[in-house]
Amino acid sequence: MRSLYATLEAGGVGLFESPTGTGKTLSLICSTLQWLEDRRTAEAAEVARARESSATGTGSEPAPGPGAALKAGGDLGEDAAFLLDAWDSDGEGAGAKRRPHRLPASDSSGSESEGPEDAPPDPANVPARRQVFFCSRTHSQLTQFVGELRRTRFAESLSVAAVASRQAMCVNEAVRRLGSAARIAEKCLDLQQRAPRPKRAALRGGAGGPEWGPMRPPAGVSAGGPARAAKAAPGCPYLSRKASVQRHLKEAALAAPMDVEELARLGRRRGACPYYAARAAMPEADLVLLPYATLLSQETREALGVRLEGAVVVVDEAHNLVDAVSACHSAVLRAPQAAASLRALSAYHKRFRGCLAPGNSQHIQTLTLLARTLLDTLEKGLPSTKPRAGQLGPPATTGGNPTAAPARVLTVNDFLFATGLDNINLFQLLRYLRESKVLFKVSGYADKALAGGEGVVTPLAFGDAHASESSGMSSLHALVGLAAALTNADADGRVLVNAAEQTIKFVLLNAAAHFGKVVAAAHAVVLASGTLAPMEALRRALFPALDPAAVRRFSCGHVVPPERLLALALGRGPTGRELDLRAERRAAPATLDELGRLLLNVCQAIPQGVIAFFPSFAYAEQAAQRWEATGALAALAARKRAFREPRAAAAVQATLQQYAESATGSMRTGCIAGGSNAGSGGVGVGGALMLCVVGGKLAEGINFGDGLGRCVVVLGMPFPNPADPELRERMRYLDAQQPPREGALPPATPDPASAACAEILLAAAVIASALLKLREQDSVYSSHASPMLSTGCLAAAALLLVICGATALSLWLVTPRSAPLS
């Protein structure tokens, strides 16, 4: 806490490593918020002195002229609502009409997309005081943070706002049923667009000030309840209520710390939108809770009104940060999405070309050309390319033959030259898309035409695999997201063209290019996690320009003594069969049967909770199907209630609750839960078994303390695929960024930076999944030691870690034991 306080006082970057269960979250809360209070007291005194000694004059800038917009033709009828305002193609015409609207962020990373109907923040509501932004990977981790915050006095003295995606906070059941985040965001904006515009006075509070924080509701606010609003207007009933209802929800969110689920429940009871209430509360909050995607995307920060200038940014579980930055700024476009975008744009331009201003028509045709070119590339492949002047060799490929390889890897410039897109000014096109309503107009008209049977967009013609991603707005987002990704520097990323899967993917390699903007704006950035090692690799990946001596580092050990942890590496199963869990052999039926017998013995020997981690969801599914066919799954359910990690994020919390009740003895009925299979009950069932995936939603940030995690079993090592073209490009990039050293290896020898890349990824995944489940409380577990373990290894163990097929792991983690668990 002292080290963290000193880091905040000095500013800059701090790396703090403290194993899960050592009080890391509470230490972050107390030191950070105490510093915030102290700094505000000092700043308030400085401001008071400055106001006494100086006076500032205010002037008003001349308002821009209204501009002349082309009038729609009389034959458009109701389609006139989709006509764009006039636009000057060069952005310099005095008569150009502009309305600043934010371009939605790409959905390729799974982040929330802000649509063009989300108004930009009101400058009058920009936070005038310093804030703390706390970010974590999942909403469940932010929920745990709120629980720790309530244990401190800061819960009463400081205000908190929890910001999340529409998918997490929407309370309109008709919209929530759409499932995907992209479709929920699209429907939300569509409801706002169709609702009648309220009078400006309706958006003002009794004192004349705005009640909606940094944004104005883009759609109708009507008097009466949701039912009356639904009848009066086709907009969302939770945004069609009196402004006072939304204001009261915002005030309630600021009055006491609430997590995302609690705010959503409150909004449902009051009939108001928690998503926009949280956005309105954010500028007034002292502490803002954000998911990774909101912090890392500059477009999303601007759309939500997140101001990092002078703020403190605390990133928890920061060992994921490099991957999160890369995923947030990567983009992927599939053939169905390109086709849907092309059809929507072509139909829109055909319908309105006689009424569009020249600037609008030019940019829409440019966007159409972009969609057509990318679709041709997906369907026909890239043409053969020759090295350009100054190019260091041919474009990279997977395999030796570029024409036979399923994927080709190119630099950004090589891809633009190969497709002919180097003639398009992508920066100018993206600026037009940011400041116009073109995406929403085109998508709205395409949806209307499709509903009318005109067949403008037919995403299902390409199959159901990505049907949800081929809707009008989602397809346009994917198209524009790839265009935005292609504006990255040539050395910062690679373009992967996969002819077999018909995808074009941009992979960001230089995370520092985007995270550096966060570091430059904030007063201090704190990265905290249970493990950040190797810290130097993290520093080079996120802020290589900073002097290593300027980065404050702190690391502490675990509170659990070594004698209370037993780690076993098992090379053979109960029957003596060798456990060969290499990727090409681990799916053998005999190997799966041996793993089933091993888990059955573990469940019989270990009381309360047992957690088993698989290397991937695919392997977990293979094991479950085999065990169901052989009866091993039913046998496991007879020992403990078995759960499987759900793929849907919404089901994680309920599964965890049931697992906790079963592991601690609240539920004694045996069955298979959390998956699609059900097993028979059994008598004498004690505890629970959770089947998880390394790197999944349950792999980190979840408190498996005490009886919830008496034993962790890792079923094989999750080594990354060395043939993956994305991983190979990352390793090459690491080699290129490695600083020269004395006695450097010859070029033909693999550089240690790339040679260690796979091992670092492996170690981080295993440590996050298994070793961070330790907790200090109730660490001695001697009274319930099972007699089946004749060695008495549980007599002084808080957790038994069993690594299966651990030949590779034994090199760096544990010493293999010859005696198998029986």
C-alpha positions, -999 to +999 in steps of 0.1 A: +000+000+000+028+024+008+045+016-026+012+021-044+006+054-027+041+066-036+035+056-072+003+076-074+019+106-058+048+106-083+027+096-113+037+073-141+035+036-143+036+009-116+036-029-118+022-046-087+023-083-083+005-100-054-009-135-055-047-140-053-058-143-017-033-120-002-056-090+000-046-074-033-080-059-041-085-044-006-050-029-007-057-013-041-089+002-029-076+016+004-043+031-010-058+045-042-089+061-027-070+075+002-046+091-022-076+105-042-091+121-011-057+136-001-050+149-036-085+165-039-080+182-006-047+197-018-061+206-052-092+223-037-069+245-016-049+254-047-080+262-067-094+284-040-062+304-040-061+306-078-097+320-079-088+347-054-058+359-074-071+357-109-103+363-129-112+347-162-134+362-189-158+341-209-166+346-246-188+328-269-177+316-303-199+324-332-222+296-339-218+279-372-243+286-399-271+261-403-258+252-438-279+243-468-290+207-472-304+193-504-341+187-502-353+152-508-373+146-539-411+144-535-412+108-547-393+094-518-422+092-494-415+076-461-380+067-473-370+103-469-362+095-433-331+076-445-317+104-467-284+118-455-278+155-447-256+173-472-218+167-468-188+185-483-164+158-495-133+178-485-147+190-452-139+226-460-171+238-476-189+266-457-222+251-464-216+216-453-239+204-426-222+182-400-234+165-369-207+148-348-217+112-342-193+085-331-185+055-352-193+022-336-163+002-324-157-031-341-174-061-327-146-085-335-132-083-300-165-089-283-166-053-270-196-031-268-202-011-299-213+025-296-237+034-324-240+067-344-271+076-325-251+078-293-246+116-289-212+128-279-206+140-244-218+175-235-186+196-229-204+211-199-205+177-182-168+168-186-155+158-152-139+188-135-121+167-109-098+138-108-113+103-111-101+068-106-109+042-133-108+006-121-108-020-149-109-057-150-116-084-175-150-096-165-181-083-148-178-110-121-144-096-111-159-061-109-187-075-088-161-089-064-144-054-063-177-038-053-180-063-024-146-054-011-153-017-015-183-021+008-161-032+036-143+001+037-154+036+047-150+048+011-183+032+002-200+060+021-177+089+013-171+084-024-195+078-053-191+048-077-204+042-113-203+008-129-203+010-167-210-020-189-222-030-223-258-030-234-258-067-234-250-067-197-274-039-187-303-040-210-336-047-192-359-047-223-366-085-226-376-082-262-341-068-270-322-091-246-336-121-264-315-112-295-285-127-277-254-112-293-239-079-282-239-065-318-276-073-324-287-059-290-268-026-297-283-024-331-318-029-319-313-004-291-303+023-315-330+013-339-357+018-312-342+052-304-342+062-340-378+052-346-391+070-315-403+106-320-379+133-310-387+150-277-387+187-273-354+200-259-372+213-228-382+177-219-345+168-215-338+195-190-342+193-152-361+216-130-330+238-125-325+241-162-294+218-164-291+186-183-302+155-163-287+130-186-250+135-177-226+134-207-253+125-232-288+133-243-312+105-249-313+102-286-349+091-286-383+100-272-390+107-236-428+105-230-449+110-200-464+080-183-452+045-177-436+020-201-469+006-212-482+040-222-449+049-238-449+018-258-484+026-272-475+062-279-442+056-296-424+026-311-392+034-291-379+016-260-403+020-231-374+022-206-362+053-224-397+068-230-405+077-195-402+110-177-367+124-174-371+125-137-373+087-136-340+083-154-324+110-132-335+093-100-320+060-112-287+079-119-288+094-084-295+060-069-265+046-087-243+073-072-257+071-037-243+037-029-219+013-047-237-010-070-224-036-094-238-041-129-264-068-119-277-047-090-281-016-112-299-037-138-323-051-112-330-016-099-336-002-134-360-030-141-380-023-109-382+014-117-388+011-154-357+031-164-327+022-185-297+013-164-273+015-193-279+052-199-282+059-162-247+045-157-234+066-186-250+097-171-236+090-136-200+085-148-189+121-150-201+127-114-185+095-100-153+095-080-146+058-089-156+044-123-157+006-129-150-004-165-145-036-185-113-039-205-129-031-238-142+003-227-108+015-215-088+002-244-108+014-273-104+051-280-136+053-300-155+038-271-139+061-246-149+091-267-184+079-272-189+072-235-172+104-224-144+087-206-118+114-198-084+100-188-066+133-185-052+136-150-070+104-139-057+073-122-061+040-141-060+008-122-060-024-143-066-056-124-057-091-138-032-072-160-014-103-171-042-104-198-036-068-208-014-074-239-038-099-253-068-077-245-052-047-263-044-069-293-079-084-294-096-050-290-078-035-320-078-065-342-106-070-368-120-098-388-143-097-419-161-127-432-175-133-466-212-132-455-206-098-438-188-084-469-217-096-491-244-082-468-225-048-466-222-046-504-258-053-510-270-028-484-247-001-497-256-007-534-293-007-526-291+025-506-271+043-533-295+031-560-325+044-541-312+078-531-285+087-556-307+113-572-311+131-539-277+127-523-253+156-520-221+150-541-200+145-510-224+118-496-226+101-530-188+100-533-182+085-499-209+059-502-195+048-536-160+046-520-174+025-492-191+003-518-159-001-537-142-011-505-168-038-497-167-051-533-129-053-534-128-072-500-155-096-511-136-104-543-105-110-523-124-134-500-140-153-529-112-153-554-081-149-533-052-125-535-034-121-568+002-131-570+024-103-558+060-094-564+083-078-539+081-040-541+111-018-542+127-017-508+107-047-496+127-072-475+116-103-493+082-117-503+051-115-482+050-140-453+029-171-458+019-202-438+038-229-455+062-228-484+038-225-513+017-192-511-010-206-535-015-238-516-014-223-481-048-219-464-038-185-451-015-158-463+002-133-440+009-098-454+019-065-440-007-037-442+010-020-471+014-052-490-023-060-486-034-026-497-012-027-528-022-063-536-059-054-535-057-020-550-070-003-519-040+019-517-059+044-539-085+049-512-080+076-485-091+055-455-085+083-430-108+106-449-134+079-453-134+070-416-137+107-406-168+109-428-183+078-412-176+091-377-193+124-383-223+113-404-252+090-399-244+069-429-241+035-412-273+038-394-291+053-424-279+025-447-286-002-421-321+012-414-331+013-450-317-022-457-337-036-427-368-019-439-364-031-475-357-066-462-388-065-440-408-053-470-397-083-491-374-065-514-345-088-507-318-062-503-298-082-478-299-120-475-273-130-449-288-165-445-279-174-480-244-181-468-256-205-441-263-202-404-228-203-391-224-166-388-260-155-394-261-133-363-230-115-374-244-108-409-272-085-399-272-051-415-255-030-388-232-058-377-219-064-412-213-027-417-194-026-384-172-055-394-165-038-428-156-004-412-137-021-384-114-037-408-110-005-427-100+013-394-076-015-386-059-010-420-049+025-409-024+011-384+012+016-391+027-010-414+050-025-387+023-027-360+002-055-374-003-081-401-032-091-424-042-127-425-062-138-456-077-173-450-091-186-483-104-218-467-125-200-441-131-169-463-119-144-437-097-114-437-082-107-402-060-079-390-038-089-361-023-061-339+013-069-329+023-037-313+001-032-283+021-002-271+009+018-301-026+020-286-020+015-249+006+043-250-023+068-255-038+057-221-004+060-204+002+095-220-032+108-209-035+095-174-017+108-143-008+073-132-014+038-146-012+008-122-011-027-135-019-053-108-023-090-109-015-122-091+014-127-115+030-103-139+062-122-145+082-117-165+077-080-158+104-069-183+085-086-211+053-068-201+071-035-200+085-039-234+051-049-248+031-020-234+054+009-228+088+003-244+096+040-246+096+044-208+129+041-190+129+008-171+140+027-140+110+050-142+086+020-138+079+013-102+077-025-095+065-043-064+062-081-059+053-101-029+051-138-021+021-159-011+008-161+024+003-199+022+034-218+035+050-242+011+043-271+034+006-266+029+007-271-008+014-304-024+021-305-062+021-339-080+031-345-116+015-377-128+029-394-159+007-425-155-029-432-146-044-455-119-039-486-141-003-477-150-011-465-185+011-436-196-007-403-199+003-390-233-016-357-235+001-343-266-024-326-289-023-353-315-027-382-291-048-369-261-081-377-278-074-415-278-103-434-261-079-452-239-063-420-227-097-404-220-108-435-201-076-433-180-083-396-172-118-405-162-106-432-137-080-407-124-107-380-117-129-407-101-101-416-077-094-379-069-131-373-063-133-402-039-102-392-020-106-354-018-135-339+001-155-308-008-146-290-041-124-303-069-116-283-100-103-299-132-089-278-161-089-289-197-066-273-223-095-263-245-133-264-248-130-288-277-111-313-256-134-309-226-163-317-250-145-348-263-139-360-227-175-354-217-189-373-246-166-402-240-173-404-203-210-402-209-208-431-233-187-452-209-206-443-178-176-425-162-196-393-160-224-410-141-198-425-118-183-390-111-218-377-103-222-405-078-191-392-059-196-354-064-221-332-081-204-324-114-205-291-132-192-280-166-181-244-174-208-228-195-199-210-227-225-183-222-213-156-199-248-150-185-248-186-171-215-184-153-228-168-121-256-193-116-233-222-122-208-209-097-235-204-071-247-240-075-212-253-074-205-234-042-236-248-025-227-283-035-190-281-026-197-267+009-225-293+016-256-272+010-267-296-017-262-333-016-279-346-048-256-359-075-262-348-111-244-333-140-249-295-142-237-266-163-238-285-195-263-302-218-260-336-201-278-348-171-268-377-149-284-398-122-284-389-086-266-408-059-265-412-022-236-402-001-225-376-025-200-351-009-188-320-025-186-309-062-165-312-093-161-283-117-148-291-152-132-259-165-111-247-194-077-230-191-081-194-201-119-196-197-142-175-176-135-195-145-097-196-149-090-164-131-105-138-108-128-163-092-126-170-054-122-208-050-113-204-014-113-229+014-137-258+006-144-246-029-110-256-041-094-284-022-078-299-053-070-286-087-063-311-116-047-298-148-054-323-176-025-316-200-006-285-209-023-258-230+006-253-253-002-228-281-002-242-317+033-235-331+018-236-367-007-209-359+002-180-383-009-154-358+014-168-331+043-171-356+039-134-365+039-124-329+071-144-322+087-127-352+077-093-340+092-101-305+125-111-322+125-078-341+119-058-310+144-076-289+173-052-280+207-062-291+229-079-265+265-087-261+274-121-275+241-123-294+232-156-311+237-159-348+206-151-370+200-188-378+195-195-341+160-188-326+161-157-305+153-162-268+125-137-271+105-159-295+117-192-280+103-182-247+070-168-261+051-201-260+065-210-226+054-177-212+019-181-226+018-216-212+030-207-177+007-177-174-023-198-184-015-226-159-006-203-131-038-182-136-059-214-137-044-234-109-018-219-086-038-187-079-067-206-063-049-206-030-064-188+000-051-180+034-082-187+055-087-223+067-054-234+051-049-263+074-071-292+064-061-321+087-093-331+104-109-344+072-079-360+056-090-390+036-077-424+047-074-434+010-042-412+008-020-435+028+009-409+027-013-384+046-005-357+021-036-337+030-027-335+066-011-302+061-023-292+026-047-264+017-047-275-019-035-306-038-023-297-073-022-327-097-006-321-131-014-349-156+009-357-185+035-333-171+067-342-189+071-307-203+058-290-172+083-307-149+111-287-165+099-255-149+072-261-123+075-293-103+095-324-099+077-354-113+067-381-088+071-417-097+042-430-076+008-424-092-022-414-071-042-445-062 
